Amino acid sequence: MARTKIATLNLRIDPGIKDAVREAADMEHRSVANMIEILIRRYCDEAGIVIQEQGEMFPGNQHG
């Protein structure tokens, strides 16, 4: 089975924003990391920014 590649992103944000993201994540039963990913995906979708999916980045990494 192919391993999933995950990138790490370290950032500094205002504590109030962190609390708001944590609250949003709790409301949707998500982790904070997953909530941030969802928010980025939503923004990119609305802005017309294409996110290259992992299968497209690593063609030899096919599941199945």
Backbone bond lengths (Angstrom), bond angles and torsions (degrees), N, CA, C in turn:
res aa  C-N    CA-C-N  psi(-1)  N-CA   C-N-CA  omega(-1)  CA-C   N-CA-C  phi
1 M - - - 1.460 - - 1.525 108.83 -
2 A 1.303 116.80 134.99 1.468 121.83 179.84 1.523 110.39 -73.71
3 R 1.308 114.92 143.66 1.463 119.63 178.91 1.516 109.51 -84.23
4 T 1.336 115.77 145.59 1.454 121.74 176.69 1.520 108.45 -81.94
5 K 1.311 116.39 132.90 1.460 120.53 177.63 1.514 108.57 -93.48
6 I 1.304 116.41 129.97 1.456 123.37 -179.50 1.516 108.07 -125.28
7 A 1.324 116.27 133.90 1.466 121.23 176.73 1.525 108.61 -97.29
8 T 1.305 115.87 145.68 1.453 121.72 177.54 1.526 109.09 -97.57
9 L 1.321 116.19 137.86 1.461 122.30 178.08 1.523 107.95 -128.22
10 N 1.317 116.48 116.10 1.464 121.32 176.87 1.521 108.16 -103.39
11 L 1.312 117.08 132.11 1.452 119.20 178.71 1.519 110.54 -147.69
12 R 1.306 114.23 158.15 1.464 121.34 177.08 1.522 106.94 -111.41
13 I 1.325 115.40 128.80 1.457 120.05 179.52 1.518 109.77 -134.83
14 D 1.303 115.23 162.07 1.455 122.38 176.77 1.538 108.90 -59.57
15 P 1.318 118.37 136.76 1.469 120.71 -179.87 1.535 113.08 -56.56
16 G 1.321 117.42 -32.26 1.463 120.26 178.54 1.518 111.80 -65.96
17 I 1.334 116.59 -37.82 1.463 120.75 177.53 1.526 109.27 -67.66
18 K 1.317 116.45 -41.95 1.463 120.12 178.36 1.527 110.62 -59.83
19 D 1.315 117.19 -43.62 1.460 120.92 178.15 1.529 111.26 -63.02
20 A 1.337 116.36 -40.15 1.463 120.23 179.73 1.527 111.13 -66.10
21 V 1.326 116.95 -40.99 1.466 120.23 178.12 1.521 109.81 -65.50
22 R 1.322 117.06 -41.40 1.468 120.58 177.98 1.531 110.21 -60.80
23 E 1.325 117.18 -42.32 1.465 121.02 179.16 1.541 110.67 -65.08
24 A 1.338 116.51 -43.49 1.472 120.26 178.18 1.530 110.34 -62.30
25 A 1.324 116.75 -41.93 1.461 121.10 178.97 1.527 110.64 -62.06
26 D 1.321 116.81 -43.95 1.465 120.91 178.61 1.527 111.29 -61.10
27 M 1.327 116.26 -40.48 1.465 120.56 -179.23 1.529 111.69 -64.19
28 E 1.319 116.84 -31.05 1.466 121.04 -178.66 1.534 112.22 -102.55
29 H 1.338 116.13 8.80 1.468 122.04 179.78 1.531 110.99 54.58
30 R 1.328 115.62 48.29 1.457 123.15 179.29 1.522 109.30 -122.51
31 S 1.330 115.30 162.86 1.465 119.18 170.11 1.530 107.21 -77.73
32 V 1.320 116.07 162.80 1.462 120.34 177.18 1.527 109.57 -61.76
33 A 1.327 117.62 -43.00 1.464 121.06 -179.90 1.530 110.76 -61.05
34 N 1.336 116.98 -43.62 1.458 119.75 179.63 1.519 110.97 -67.67
35 M 1.325 117.97 -36.72 1.465 120.84 178.72 1.521 110.30 -64.03
36 I 1.322 117.33 -41.86 1.463 120.46 178.11 1.525 109.93 -63.26
37 E 1.330 117.54 -42.09 1.465 120.19 177.68 1.530 110.66 -61.14
38 I 1.319 117.52 -43.81 1.470 121.51 179.23 1.525 110.21 -61.70
39 L 1.326 117.34 -44.14 1.469 120.54 179.56 1.523 111.41 -62.67
40 I 1.327 117.07 -41.07 1.468 120.46 178.03 1.520 110.09 -64.85
41 R 1.340 116.70 -44.12 1.468 119.95 178.99 1.531 111.24 -61.32
42 R 1.329 117.09 -42.23 1.475 120.55 178.89 1.520 110.81 -62.62
43 Y 1.320 116.59 -44.89 1.461 120.44 179.66 1.528 110.47 -61.15
44 C 1.336 116.50 -48.66 1.458 120.16 -178.68 1.526 111.02 -61.38
45 D 1.321 117.12 -40.23 1.459 120.79 178.27 1.529 110.67 -61.00
46 E 1.324 116.60 -46.69 1.468 121.22 179.94 1.529 111.88 -66.37
47 A 1.335 117.30 -32.16 1.465 121.70 -178.01 1.535 112.42 -88.90
48 G 1.327 116.45 -2.30 1.451 119.67 179.97 1.518 113.81 75.56
49 I 1.310 116.63 23.40 1.467 121.65 178.58 1.521 108.45 -92.44
50 V 1.327 116.32 123.92 1.459 121.40 -178.95 1.519 109.25 -83.77
51 I 1.310 116.25 129.61 1.461 121.94 176.35 1.522 107.03 -98.76
52 Q 1.317 116.30 120.05 1.456 120.69 178.43 1.519 108.21 -73.94
53 E 1.316 115.94 118.73 1.465 120.27 -177.51 1.514 110.71 -76.47
54 Q 1.314 116.20 158.88 1.454 122.87 -173.57 1.530 112.09 -56.92
55 G 1.326 119.48 -41.12 1.453 122.22 179.27 1.512 111.91 -61.83
56 E 1.337 116.54 -30.65 1.454 120.85 178.64 1.527 110.98 -77.17
57 M 1.337 116.22 -30.59 1.457 120.90 -178.88 1.524 111.29 -77.47
58 F 1.316 116.76 -34.64 1.458 123.03 -175.93 1.528 108.79 -126.30
59 P 1.347 117.92 79.15 1.460 121.34 -174.66 1.526 114.18 -55.84
60 G 1.310 119.46 -29.92 1.453 121.52 179.76 1.515 112.83 -77.37
61 N 1.316 117.56 -7.36 1.473 123.26 -176.89 1.521 109.04 -97.46
62 Q 1.337 116.79 72.52 1.458 120.73 -178.59 1.516 109.51 -105.95
63 H 1.309 114.64 139.35 1.469 120.33 -179.20 1.520 108.68 -91.35
64 G 1.331 115.80 144.63 1.459 117.49 173.90 1.432 115.72 131.12
